[in-house]
Amino acid sequence: MELSSLANPSVLSQPVYEPGKPIDDVARELGLDPSGIIKLASNENPFGPSPRALAAAHAALEHGQLYPDGGCYALRQRLAREWSLGPEQFVVGNGSNEILELVGHVFLRPGNEVVMGAPAFVVYKLVTLLFGARVVEVPLRDFAHDLDAMAAAVTERTKLVFVASPNNPTGTANTADDLVRFARGLPDHVVLVFDEAYAEYVDSAPDLRPLIAEGRKILCLRTFSKIHGLAALRVGYGYGSPELIRLLGRVRQPFNVNAIGQAAALAALDDAPFIAQCRHDNRAGMRQLEEGLARLGVPTVSSAANFLLAQVGDGAEAFAALQRRGVIVRPVASYGLPFYIRITVGTREQNERLLAELATWLGPRARGRVVT
Ligand SMILES: Cc1ncc(COP(=O)(O)O)c(C=O)c1O
């Protein structure tokens, strides 16, 4: 008997997530020196973790023999202070990805529909399919979520709606007013998962806490993987009503968040100057990339996050060529964007290198010359 015939059929048809290529993989595959490779593929923080978070992580390692606090007590207390909510309104996960899966465990069954933008972060689709529910994709308008069309796509079978602002892979944000209006307009049988993975980069992200307080079924997701620079430690969190958080807690593994990550996250929240500096440097890097790409005649999609889409022609070819030159970006054909690559804003030097390598690849196709 084939082993696969024993598997849950939804597992066999489940698409596989393709992460940004790790530096060591590229070095191995292409025979390159890893120290000369830069990764601008996964929207990580090029400035690393805050020094405070690093120190806290090192200190936590000293107690590596002990299981972590399964309830993330200290981190939830700190988050409660940060957000002026109760600690019982927070769930902490092994990255916000884990919380997306917990949402699926709690809410999704075959026959349910899940509304999401297209393209949007692919994990929404993966979680929906994993639990046998139906993906209802609503095309973006001008690269941003078409909130009116998403509202119109909700039926009595809709269980969840996923919205990210800024969206991945486009980097586009909806206005706070539009998002609040959209959240207010959803019917009572629908849970809104509002993904704020990149919200720290935005000036006026919406505040959905008043709607949560009114009893609306909303889960907001945040992560320490982006502006906090802790992607390796896998810590994300969600906030919502105590009832919603209790439900998510029922399907969570007992020690889902490691102690090093909890300690680092706690310290990262206390390093506001580092966050402000990262936001500032990201803006400067975004301008550098936008201007440099414009000089090369490469159109870009205006982004509110720490990455941007660049229309390079053949995205797969550009990705492969840049990779051979030691610059890892993200091809986005799987998101229906074959003419684009997605580039994470790097340090000034990394951005210069990306622009120079892209100019070389474009050759005579580049409109001007890179001025770095
Ligand atoms: C929109 C969005 N949400 C969630 C995540 C997951 O982040 P993490 O699991 O590292 O917290 C990502 C990661 O790229 C993302 O782009």
The ligand as an ORCA input file, in Angstrom:
! r2SCAN-3c Opt
* xyz 0 1
  C       2.264     39.709      6.118
  C       3.037     38.745      6.956
  N       2.442     38.178      8.010
  C       3.085     37.304      8.793
  C       4.394     36.937      8.539
  C       5.029     35.910      9.418
  O       5.975     36.405     10.263
  P       6.549     35.579     11.467
  O       5.979     34.191     11.449
  O       8.010     35.584     11.288
  O       6.094     36.322     12.704
  C       5.061     37.494      7.451
  C       6.438     37.100      7.151
  O       7.028     37.423      6.167
  C       4.363     38.417      6.637
  O       4.933     38.975      5.556
*
